[in-house]
Amino acid sequence: MVKVISENLPYRHTLPPWFRQKLPDVHKIIKMQTMFRDRKLSTVCEGAGCPNMGECWGRGVATFMILGDVCTRSCLFCNIATGRPANVNLDEPFEVAEMVRRLNLKYVVITSVTRDDLSDQGAGQFVETVRRVKDVNPGIIVELLIPDFSGQRSLIEQIVSANPDVIGHNIEMAEHLFLELRPQADYRRSLGVLSTIKGISSNILVKSGFMVGLGETDDDVSKIMGDLRLAGCDMLTIGQYLSPSSGRDHVPVR
């Protein structure tokens, strides 16, 4: 096992010079925040502390995060709060659909926290949200970014039955880093989620993503790509990991 967190690795909170962005339009940011607050909706943009939030929100774009803003899992790269989530908001699918309409989106991305505490792990809320969004916004393209649902085929089948256009599930990192950084997840299980989606419906685009900057090697990157392709992944994103904090709650960039 590779030990990722090290006392000998100083944390540099300053972002690298190539990451410079224009200052966002504060008025647009406040407007977006107010709209989400009024509908009691969450976004992964805020929850994950995304450094690109100002740019996206300035263009009226956000990634919806359903099933609340508290996750039942605790990963050392993630800024989402961990703990005991609140009850599921049954009005949430309608509110998401109305927010999509208000923002006049043509393409919407919907993700969620992981809800291991629920009997269906939140699959039903995903299904209802997709259906509401499509009913209220004819012609909308819907992309989902789902948790692993503990690899349960019946729950994945529910998601596919809602007929989203794209279903993503992120592999996140090299296999040997899982035990250290996300022990409640499993590399092979995540690959199984992707292959199950593709096996149920060849018409749905299957997507995944991983981060670099967690201590992986070039060979690790090549292996992840190969494993994803064999699992039936159609689309791949690769992101640069940026630690959400300088404390022990998050692994430093390597």
Secondary structure, 3 states (H helix, E strand, C coil): CCCCCCCCCCCCCCCCHHHCCCCCCHHHHHHHHHHHHHCCCEEHHHHCCCCCHHHHHHCCCCCEEECCCEECCCCCCCCCEECCCCCCCCCHHHHHHHHHHHHCCCEEEEEECCCCCCCCCCHHHHHHHHHHHHHHCCCCEEEEECCCHHHCHHHHHHHHHCCCCEEECCCECCHHHHHHHCCCCCHHHHHHHHHHHHHHCCCCEEEEEEEECCCCCHHHHHHHHHHHHHCCCCEEEEEECCCCCCCCCCCCCC
